[in-house]
Amino acid sequence: MKTASPTRLALTYTGLIVITVVMLLPFVWLFFGSFKTQSEFFSNPGAWFPEAFQLGNYVELFISGGFGGYMSNSIIVAVAVVAGNVLFSAMAGYALAKLRFRGKGFVFPLVIVSMIVPYVALFVPQFVIVVQMGLVNTLTAIALPLLVMPLSVFIMRQFAHAVPFELMEAARLDGAGESRIFFRIFLPLSGPGLATVGILSFLAAWNNFLWPLVVAQSQDTYTAPVGLAVASQASNTLNFGVMLAGSMIVLLPILILFLFLQKYFIQGVATAGLK
């Protein structure tokens, strides 16, 4: 096996370190900025570090800004979206990869096409449907369009191809039905794929801004990104420290989720691209 020269390795690692530092700089500035007072932003806007670490921005965010309620709404929506995508996309992926039914050759291309439709093109039809269902200004309306994402179906369909047919056939010979095969055999073997779908659907729900901004019409149903945006426009003077503290709080669940599931996420993405 041919090994890389020391010079090439050094250049590679140097390049990776530079890219990593450049990508981390905004997060470092965000973290330290969340501890600055409003006067520090105006007196010394170029400073990276606060004069003293103080939690006033975080306290103001939750006590005066009602950010706890927005976070609760975001968590409820994200949990519903993750649960819907994990269950329904797994069922769809299993059916598309392992079952024979009429129209199967038409359904999967339709899923692919739906992945490239611009999101804004769906806004008006989605809003009309939500209005007709009487769900405007509810958390259900915010979560509903994301319960089954085409990308999740695509990932689970690709992952289902990696599960051996022989296991399914052996279970059928033993008298197991499709539901039992799905829950007892397919799901336990689909951990990386489910983790990938879970992370991607959580990100889609957690970072979703435009659709909740349209559907949520009162503070009771604001999600965290919408609440943060509305709070930034509530007064004539933007409180930078509070905004940065809110951004840190919104960012935290994503970092924790990825740190714990990155191994399964990478494995799932790699498997989805095999077939």
Disulfide bonds with the S-S distance in Angstrom:
none
